[in-house]
Amino acid sequence: ALPIFIAMRRRGVRIDTGVAGAEIIKGEAEMKRLAAELGYPAKPTKRNPDPLPVLGPIALTEIFIDRLKLPVVKASKKTGKPSFDKDVMAEYDIMLERLDSPEAKLVKQYRGWQKAVSAAYRPYVERLDGDGRLRCSYKTFGTVTGRLSSSEPNLQQIPKESDKAWNGKVKECFIAREGYTLLNADFSQLELRLGTAYADEPTLKQVFAEGRDIFTEMAAELGWERHVTKTFVYSVQYGAGVKRIMSAFGVTKQEAQRMLRRYRSTYSAFQGLADRCTATAEARGSIKLWS
């Protein structure tokens, strides 16, 4: 695999700086407007007369805890005040999606533009090499799941095309060199297919073999909506427990436990696989994949 990564880095990818630059301007303007509507406008200084607003811990505490009445996900060990680190904010993003509140909508829009500008549009312009191509660093180790990752910038987590304004132009930033065409390809339900094969789950193996829609079938079996089923399945596959399920679906601890029991009893081979892997890892210190 290393020769492939070397070739990918050597070639890089062309960037439409016009599109990226326009989105930076638009995104920064939107962040200023949204922060002002939330009551936290940027404060100009002599050194920086036109700063970008930052929703810091004080603002987030007032918005999330005091105004939106969301729970404290984690408190700082030193100060005892609410923490808003990367993992905590991921939890709050899920909660915000469920809220039918004007303030929650403003925060979601602000965070959407903040992520798009800081993680995509601005790095795409500022990190260009002299030949006008963008190159990231590929990492073959370091992730919890064992996946490949990249950084400076991260070119593996490109937002899906959606109706959200901040994500709408990200893929347009990438352009093919002359004589070439860019293709967008993805595996179909790869993780669930592998999990089904490893666990030897007979019901799901048959659904896959016959080409039926896996999540429609699972939703009917579990008695849930399709989108709930899909989110739940992937959450559990990546290690979600009761607490994560409570946050993701806005349910009580008892309901989260009930959902987990329902899933595990319906597709018991998954739990059997997890138990075997745990026992093997504890006995040997590692487990082997078929590859």
VMD Tcl script that draws the C-alpha trace (Angstrom):
set ca {
  {0.00 0.00 0.00}
  {2.85 2.43 0.69}
  {3.76 2.92 -3.01}
  {0.13 3.91 -3.64}
  {0.18 6.50 -0.86}
  {3.48 7.88 -2.14}
  {2.03 8.23 -5.64}
  {-1.12 9.87 -4.28}
  {0.91 12.40 -2.32}
  {3.22 13.09 -5.26}
  {0.27 13.85 -7.54}
  {-1.84 15.79 -5.08}
  {-5.16 17.24 -6.18}
  {-6.04 20.48 -7.94}
  {-8.19 22.97 -6.04}
  {-10.61 25.53 -7.37}
  {-9.39 28.43 -5.23}
  {-12.17 30.65 -6.57}
  {-14.85 28.41 -5.07}
  {-12.96 27.88 -1.80}
  {-12.18 31.58 -1.42}
  {-15.78 32.62 -2.02}
  {-16.99 30.13 0.60}
  {-14.47 31.46 3.14}
  {-15.86 34.98 2.70}
  {-19.45 33.74 2.88}
  {-18.76 31.49 5.86}
  {-17.02 34.15 7.92}
  {-19.87 36.59 7.23}
  {-22.41 33.98 8.33}
  {-20.46 33.20 11.51}
  {-20.47 36.90 12.45}
  {-24.20 37.20 11.78}
  {-25.13 34.05 13.68}
  {-22.93 34.83 16.69}
  {-24.47 38.31 16.89}
  {-27.99 36.82 16.78}
  {-27.02 34.52 19.65}
  {-25.82 37.54 21.62}
  {-22.07 36.98 21.29}
  {-20.74 39.33 18.59}
  {-17.02 39.53 17.95}
  {-15.27 42.36 19.81}
  {-12.93 44.44 17.64}
  {-9.53 45.47 19.00}
  {-6.86 47.86 17.77}
  {-4.75 44.93 16.58}
  {-7.70 43.13 15.02}
  {-10.52 45.48 14.02}
  {-12.53 42.76 12.25}
  {-12.17 39.51 14.27}
  {-14.15 36.31 13.86}
  {-16.52 35.50 16.73}
  {-15.65 32.56 18.98}
  {-18.25 30.77 21.07}
  {-16.06 29.88 24.04}
  {-16.83 27.90 27.23}
  {-18.70 30.78 28.88}
  {-20.96 31.32 25.86}
  {-21.53 27.57 25.36}
  {-22.39 27.11 29.04}
  {-24.96 29.91 28.86}
  {-26.45 28.63 25.59}
  {-26.42 24.85 26.17}
  {-26.91 24.55 29.92}
  {-28.75 27.73 30.96}
  {-30.88 28.52 27.92}
  {-31.41 25.20 26.10}
  {-31.41 23.18 29.38}
  {-29.13 20.48 27.98}
  {-27.32 18.21 30.47}
  {-23.68 18.63 31.44}
  {-22.00 15.85 29.45}
  {-18.64 16.18 31.21}
  {-17.22 18.50 33.84}
  {-13.61 19.66 34.11}
  {-11.71 17.83 36.84}
  {-9.84 21.01 37.76}
  {-12.62 23.60 37.79}
  {-15.80 21.51 37.95}
  {-17.23 23.63 35.14}
  {-18.78 22.08 31.98}
  {-16.25 20.79 29.48}
  {-16.62 21.40 25.74}
  {-13.83 19.31 24.22}
  {-14.09 17.61 20.83}
  {-15.84 14.47 22.11}
  {-18.29 16.45 24.24}
  {-19.19 18.72 21.33}
  {-19.93 15.65 19.22}
  {-22.49 14.66 21.88}
  {-24.02 18.15 21.90}
  {-24.21 18.20 18.09}
  {-26.45 15.11 18.29}
  {-28.64 16.76 20.92}
  {-28.96 19.95 18.89}
  {-30.24 17.97 15.89}
  {-33.22 16.84 17.97}
  {-34.17 20.26 19.34}
  {-36.90 22.31 17.70}
  {-35.52 25.61 18.94}
  {-34.50 28.81 17.11}
  {-31.36 29.06 19.27}
  {-30.39 25.45 18.58}
  {-30.81 26.14 14.86}
  {-28.50 29.18 15.08}
  {-25.84 27.19 16.96}
  {-26.02 24.34 14.41}
  {-25.57 26.81 11.55}
  {-22.69 28.57 13.31}
  {-20.89 25.30 14.05}
  {-21.53 24.08 10.51}
  {-19.87 27.13 8.97}
  {-17.08 27.09 11.57}
  {-16.19 23.47 10.73}
  {-16.46 23.98 6.97}
  {-14.26 27.07 6.94}
  {-11.64 25.84 9.42}
  {-11.41 22.20 8.26}
  {-12.06 22.55 4.53}
  {-12.22 25.84 2.67}
  {-9.39 27.70 4.42}
  {-6.89 24.78 4.50}
  {-7.63 24.08 0.83}
  {-6.35 27.57 0.00}
  {-3.64 28.08 2.63}
  {-1.99 24.65 2.28}
  {-1.59 24.65 -1.50}
  {1.89 23.84 -2.76}
  {3.70 25.95 -5.36}
  {2.29 23.88 -8.23}
  {-1.27 24.67 -7.14}
  {-1.92 21.18 -5.78}
  {-3.08 20.14 -2.35}
  {-1.26 17.32 -0.55}
  {-2.15 15.74 2.78}
  {-0.19 13.42 5.06}
  {-1.39 9.80 5.09}
  {-1.18 7.81 8.33}
  {-1.25 4.03 8.24}
  {-1.58 3.67 12.02}
  {-3.00 5.48 15.04}
  {-6.77 5.17 14.62}
  {-8.84 3.19 17.12}
  {-10.56 1.24 14.32}
  {-7.32 0.51 12.44}
  {-8.37 2.60 9.45}
  {-6.12 4.75 7.32}
  {-6.28 8.44 8.21}
  {-4.94 11.70 6.82}
  {-4.14 15.16 8.11}
  {-2.90 18.63 7.14}
  {-5.58 18.77 5.84}
  {-7.87 15.78 6.41}
  {-8.98 14.78 2.92}
  {-10.80 11.62 4.03}
  {-13.67 13.28 5.86}
  {-15.28 15.24 3.07}
  {-18.88 16.15 3.98}
  {-21.65 14.44 2.07}
  {-23.57 16.50 -0.45}
  {-26.57 17.90 1.36}
  {-28.91 20.86 1.52}
  {-26.82 22.38 4.31}
  {-25.32 25.58 2.94}
  {-21.93 25.14 4.61}
  {-21.31 21.73 3.02}
  {-22.78 22.41 -0.39}
  {-19.60 23.55 -2.17}
  {-16.89 21.39 -0.54}
  {-16.73 18.77 -3.30}
  {-16.77 21.50 -5.95}
  {-13.36 22.60 -4.67}
  {-11.71 19.49 -6.14}
  {-11.06 19.60 -9.88}
  {-9.52 17.06 -12.23}
  {-6.38 17.79 -14.22}
  {-6.79 18.15 -17.97}
  {-7.69 14.92 -19.71}
  {-8.95 13.28 -16.50}
  {-12.26 12.90 -14.70}
  {-12.83 12.69 -10.94}
  {-14.95 9.76 -9.78}
  {-16.83 9.48 -6.48}
  {-17.13 5.87 -5.30}
  {-18.08 4.23 -2.01}
  {-18.56 0.73 -0.66}
  {-22.17 -0.26 -0.02}
  {-22.75 -0.94 3.71}
  {-19.19 -2.28 4.02}
  {-18.97 -2.38 7.82}
  {-22.29 -4.18 8.22}
  {-21.42 -6.67 5.47}
  {-18.11 -7.50 7.18}
  {-19.78 -7.74 10.58}
  {-22.43 -10.06 9.17}
  {-19.79 -12.28 7.55}
  {-17.58 -12.41 10.66}
  {-20.55 -13.14 12.95}
  {-22.13 -15.55 10.45}
  {-25.53 -13.93 11.10}
  {-27.85 -16.09 8.94}
  {-30.82 -13.72 8.56}
  {-28.72 -10.79 7.36}
  {-26.53 -12.98 5.13}
  {-29.67 -14.01 3.26}
  {-30.85 -10.39 2.89}
  {-27.48 -9.37 1.45}
  {-27.33 -12.41 -0.83}
  {-30.77 -11.64 -2.28}
  {-29.95 -7.95 -2.78}
  {-32.76 -6.63 -0.59}
  {-32.47 -3.35 1.34}
  {-30.77 -4.35 4.56}
  {-31.93 -1.47 6.75}
  {-35.54 -1.70 5.58}
  {-35.50 -5.39 6.51}
  {-33.86 -4.75 9.89}
  {-36.26 -1.89 10.65}
  {-39.24 -4.16 10.03}
  {-37.72 -6.86 12.24}
  {-36.90 -4.49 15.09}
  {-40.06 -2.39 14.81}
  {-38.14 0.88 14.36}
  {-37.96 3.52 11.64}
  {-35.34 2.93 8.94}
  {-33.18 5.96 9.77}
  {-33.24 5.08 13.49}
  {-32.23 1.52 12.67}
  {-29.32 2.57 10.45}
  {-27.93 5.01 13.02}
  {-28.37 2.49 15.83}
  {-26.66 -0.37 13.98}
  {-23.56 1.63 13.08}
  {-23.40 3.20 16.54}
  {-23.38 -0.21 18.21}
  {-20.92 -1.62 15.68}
  {-18.47 1.10 16.66}
  {-18.88 0.44 20.37}
  {-21.78 2.63 21.50}
  {-23.15 1.72 24.90}
  {-26.20 2.82 26.86}
  {-24.95 6.38 27.47}
  {-24.22 7.00 23.79}
  {-27.60 5.59 22.75}
  {-29.32 7.88 25.26}
  {-27.62 10.93 23.69}
  {-28.07 9.85 20.06}
  {-31.78 9.04 20.32}
  {-32.91 11.25 23.21}
  {-34.22 8.34 25.25}
  {-34.07 7.39 28.92}
  {-31.55 4.92 30.32}
  {-34.26 2.25 30.58}
  {-35.31 2.77 26.94}
  {-31.69 2.67 25.75}
  {-31.18 -0.61 27.60}
  {-34.39 -1.97 26.09}
  {-33.27 -1.03 22.56}
  {-29.91 -2.68 23.11}
  {-31.51 -5.88 24.44}
  {-33.93 -5.94 21.51}
  {-31.10 -5.60 18.99}
  {-28.87 -8.21 20.64}
  {-31.64 -10.77 20.99}
  {-32.77 -10.28 17.38}
  {-29.24 -10.58 15.97}
  {-27.57 -12.69 18.63}
  {-24.64 -13.71 16.42}
  {-23.21 -10.17 16.73}
  {-23.03 -10.43 20.52}
  {-21.57 -13.91 20.21}
  {-18.83 -12.53 17.96}
  {-18.12 -9.69 20.40}
  {-17.89 -12.12 23.31}
  {-15.49 -14.41 21.41}
  {-13.28 -11.49 20.38}
  {-13.17 -10.20 23.95}
  {-12.26 -13.63 25.34}
  {-9.55 -14.13 22.70}
  {-8.07 -10.67 23.25}
  {-7.97 -11.20 27.01}
  {-6.31 -14.60 26.61}
  {-3.78 -13.75 23.87}
  {-3.47 -9.99 24.12}
  {-4.54 -9.60 20.47}
  {-6.93 -10.90 17.82}
  {-6.39 -11.72 14.15}
  {-8.48 -10.55 11.22}
  {-8.91 -12.79 8.19}
  {-6.84 -10.37 6.11}
}
mol new
graphics top color blue
foreach p $ca { graphics top sphere $p radius 0.5 }
foreach p [lrange $ca 0 end-1] q [lrange $ca 1 end] { graphics top cylinder $p $q radius 0.2 }
display resetview
